[in-house]
Amino acid sequence: MRLLVYNIRYATGTGPAFHLPLPGAGYLRSSRRVLDDITQFIRGEDPDLVGLIEVDTGSVRSALVNQAEYIAQHLGHYTVYECKYGAASINNQLPIVRKQGNAILAAPRVTGERFHYFPTGIKRLIIEMELDDVCVFLVHLSLKYRHRQEQLRHLHDLVLAAHKPVVVAGDFNTFSGTNELYLFMRATGLRSANLKGLASFPARIPRFELDFVLVSREIELIDFRVPNVQHSDHRPVICDFKVLTPTEIAQRDDRTRTSLLA
C-alpha cells in the first residue's frame, strides 16, 4: 500500500511572488495551474491513500473549486474532508478561512470515517479513516509547542482505542523532528517511517522534518521517500508499507529472537 502525504498550501504556489504586494498575500490567490501540477504529480505516484493538508474546499480563493474533490476525481478515489478549526471556532464564520481544511483520499474500500477535534490549538481537526485492515489518522498540529503536547496526549488516547493497525500521518510542525515525538511514540508503540530523518520543509532547500508517517508494529515498512517536488512550501512524503497478518508478525518476531540469540 502506498500513502502520500502532502501539505499543498491551498495550491497557492511558491516563490517571491507569494509575498507580493505584502508578506503572505499569496494565501489569497490559489492557482489552477498549481492545482493541476499537484494533481498530475499525485496521479503519477499512483497512491492508494492520499493525506492532503491545507486544502481549499471551495472558497472564492479557489474559484469555488473543492480541491479535495478535484484531485480525487482525477485519481478515481473516494474523499473525505472537513474544516480544520472545529464547529465552535470563530474561523468557521470567516470568508475563505472557513473553507480551509484537510482531506483523505482513498480507493473505494473505506469502511468508515470519523472526525475528531483536539481540545486545544487553532487547527483542531483529526480525520480518522478506517480501511479493511488499517486505521489512518490525519493531523495538522499546532505551531505552539504547549498546544502540540496537549494534542499529542489526546491523539495518544485515540490511537490506543483503535482496534486495527494504525498509521498516524500529517504535518506535525515539530521543528526538532522526532525528538519532540519520542515520548508519544514510546507510549503508543508507533515508529517513524522516515528512518533517515529526511527533511520536508521548506520545499526549496529542506531543513526541517515536519511531515511524518508513524506506523504501529503490525506494519512492515517497504520504502519512504521525500521527492524533490516544489509545488508548495512543503515537499510531499511517500511511504510504501504492508499490513502483516498475525502469522507474519509471529514469524517476524521469531526471526528477531533468533538473530538476537545468534
C-alpha positions in Angstrom: 0.0 0.0 0.0 1.3 3.5 -0.9 0.5 6.5 1.3 1.3 10.0 0.0 1.1 12.9 2.4 1.2 16.5 1.1 0.7 19.9 2.6 -0.3 21.7 -0.6 -0.9 25.2 1.0 -4.2 25.6 -0.8 -2.4 25.4 -4.2 -1.2 28.9 -3.8 2.3 28.1 -5.1 5.7 29.3 -4.1 8.4 31.8 -4.9 9.0 35.5 -4.3 5.6 36.5 -5.9 3.8 34.7 -3.0 4.8 37.6 -0.7 3.7 40.4 -3.1 2.4 43.0 -2.6 2.5 42.1 1.1 4.1 39.2 3.1 1.8 36.2 2.9 -0.5 37.8 0.3 -0.2 34.7 -1.8 -2.6 32.9 0.7 -5.4 34.8 -1.0 -4.5 33.6 -4.5 -5.0 30.0 -5.5 -3.8 28.8 -8.9 -5.5 26.3 -11.2 -2.1 25.7 -12.8 -0.5 24.8 -9.4 -3.5 22.6 -8.6 -3.2 20.8 -11.9 0.6 20.3 -11.3 -0.1 18.9 -7.8 -2.9 16.6 -9.3 -0.6 15.3 -12.0 2.2 14.6 -9.6 -0.1 12.7 -7.2 -1.6 10.7 -10.1 1.8 9.8 -11.4 2.8 8.3 -8.0 -0.4 6.1 -8.1 -1.0 6.1 -4.3 -3.6 4.0 -2.5 -4.1 6.7 0.1 -3.5 10.5 0.0 -3.5 12.8 3.0 -3.9 16.4 2.0 -3.1 19.2 4.4 -4.2 22.8 3.8 -6.8 22.1 1.1 -9.4 24.7 0.0 -12.8 23.1 -0.1 -14.5 25.7 -2.3 -13.8 29.3 -1.3 -13.6 32.4 -3.6 -9.8 31.9 -3.5 -10.1 28.7 -5.4 -12.9 30.0 -7.7 -15.3 27.8 -5.7 -13.4 24.6 -6.7 -13.2 22.0 -3.9 -9.6 21.0 -4.3 -10.0 17.7 -2.4 -12.8 16.6 -4.8 -10.9 17.9 -7.8 -7.9 15.8 -7.1 -10.0 12.8 -6.0 -11.9 12.9 -9.3 -8.7 12.8 -11.3 -7.5 9.8 -9.2 -10.8 8.0 -9.2 -10.7 8.0 -5.4 -13.2 8.4 -2.6 -12.5 11.5 -0.5 -13.5 12.8 2.9 -12.7 16.4 4.1 -13.6 18.9 6.8 -12.8 22.3 8.0 -9.8 22.1 10.3 -10.9 24.6 13.0 -13.9 22.9 14.7 -17.5 23.8 14.8 -17.2 26.2 17.7 -14.3 28.2 16.2 -14.9 31.8 15.0 -12.9 30.8 11.9 -15.9 29.0 10.7 -17.6 32.3 10.2 -14.9 34.0 8.2 -14.8 34.0 4.4 -12.1 31.9 2.8 -10.8 30.7 6.2 -14.0 28.6 6.8 -13.2 26.6 3.7 -9.6 25.7 4.8 -9.5 22.0 5.7 -7.7 18.7 5.4 -8.7 15.7 3.4 -8.0 12.0 2.9 -8.4 10.4 -0.5 -8.6 6.6 -0.8 -9.6 3.8 -3.2 -13.2 2.9 -2.6 -12.8 0.3 0.1 -13.4 2.5 3.0 -15.4 1.0 5.9 -15.9 4.3 7.8 -14.6 7.7 8.7 -14.8 9.9 11.8 -13.9 13.4 12.6 -12.3 14.2 16.0 -11.2 17.5 17.4 -8.3 18.4 19.6 -9.4 20.3 22.8 -6.6 23.0 22.3 -5.0 24.8 19.4 -6.4 26.6 16.4 -6.0 23.7 14.0 -8.0 21.0 15.7 -9.2 18.5 13.1 -8.3 14.8 13.2 -9.6 12.7 10.4 -9.8 9.0 11.1 -10.4 6.8 8.1 -10.9 3.1 8.6 -9.9 0.7 5.8 -10.2 -3.1 5.7 -7.1 -3.8 7.7 -5.7 -0.4 8.9 -6.9 2.7 10.6 -5.4 6.0 9.4 -5.3 9.3 11.4 -4.5 12.5 9.5 -3.5 15.6 11.6 -2.1 19.1 11.3 -0.6 20.0 14.7 -0.4 23.4 16.3 2.6 25.8 15.8 2.7 26.3 19.6 4.8 23.7 21.5 2.5 23.6 24.5 -0.6 23.0 22.4 1.2 20.3 20.4 2.0 18.4 23.6 -1.6 18.6 24.6 -2.7 17.5 21.2 -0.4 14.5 21.2 -1.8 13.4 24.5 -5.3 13.5 23.0 -4.1 11.6 19.9 -2.4 9.0 22.1 -5.9 8.1 23.5 -7.4 7.8 20.1 -4.5 5.6 18.8 -4.8 3.2 21.8 -8.6 2.9 21.3 -8.1 1.7 17.7 -8.9 -1.9 17.0 -6.7 -2.2 13.9 -3.1 -1.5 13.0 -2.6 2.3 12.9 -1.0 4.9 10.7 -0.7 8.5 12.0 0.3 11.0 9.3 0.4 14.7 8.6 2.1 18.0 9.3 3.3 17.8 12.9 5.1 21.2 12.9 7.8 19.7 15.1 10.9 21.8 14.3 13.0 19.4 16.4 11.9 16.4 14.4 11.4 13.1 16.2 12.9 14.4 19.4 9.6 16.1 20.3 7.7 12.9 19.4 9.8 10.5 21.4 7.5 10.1 24.4 4.4 9.9 22.2 5.9 7.2 20.0 7.1 5.2 23.1 3.7 5.5 24.7 1.7 4.4 21.6 4.3 1.9 20.2 4.4 3.8 16.9 7.6 4.3 15.0 8.6 6.8 12.3 8.6 5.5 8.7 11.3 8.2 8.0 14.2 6.1 9.2 16.8 8.5 7.7 15.2 11.7 9.2 14.7 13.2 5.7 13.6 16.9 5.8 10.5 18.1 4.0 10.4 21.9 4.8 10.9 24.3 3.2 10.5 22.8 -0.2 13.3 24.6 -2.0 16.1 23.6 0.5 14.5 21.4 3.2 15.9 21.7 6.7 13.2 20.5 9.0 11.4 17.2 9.4 7.8 18.4 9.8 5.8 15.9 7.9 5.5 12.4 9.4 4.2 8.9 8.8 4.1 6.9 12.1 3.1 3.3 12.0 2.3 0.5 14.5 4.3 -2.7 14.9 1.9 -4.7 12.7 3.0 -2.7 9.7 6.1 -3.5 7.7 7.9 -0.6 6.1 8.9 -1.1 2.5 10.1 2.3 1.3 10.0 6.0 2.3 10.7 9.0 0.1 10.7 12.8 0.1 10.5 13.7 -3.6 12.0 16.9 -4.9 8.7 18.5 -5.7 8.2 22.2 -5.1 4.5 22.9 -5.9 4.1 24.0 -2.2 6.2 25.3 0.7 6.4 21.6 1.9 7.6 18.6 -0.1 5.4 15.6 -0.1 6.3 12.4 1.7 5.6 8.9 0.3 5.5 5.7 2.3 5.1 2.2 1.0 4.0 -0.4 3.6 2.4 -3.7 4.2 0.0 -4.7 7.0 1.2 -8.0 8.3 -1.1 -10.9 9.2 -0.8 -12.4 12.8 1.1 -15.3 11.3 3.6 -13.0 9.5 4.0 -11.0 12.8 4.8 -14.2 14.7 7.3 -15.3 12.0 9.0 -11.9 12.1 9.3 -11.9 15.9 10.8 -15.4 15.8 13.4 -14.3 13.3 14.2 -11.3 15.5 14.6 -13.5 18.6 16.8 -15.9 16.7 19.1 -13.2 15.4 19.4 -11.8 18.9 20.4 -15.2 20.3 22.9 -15.9 17.5 
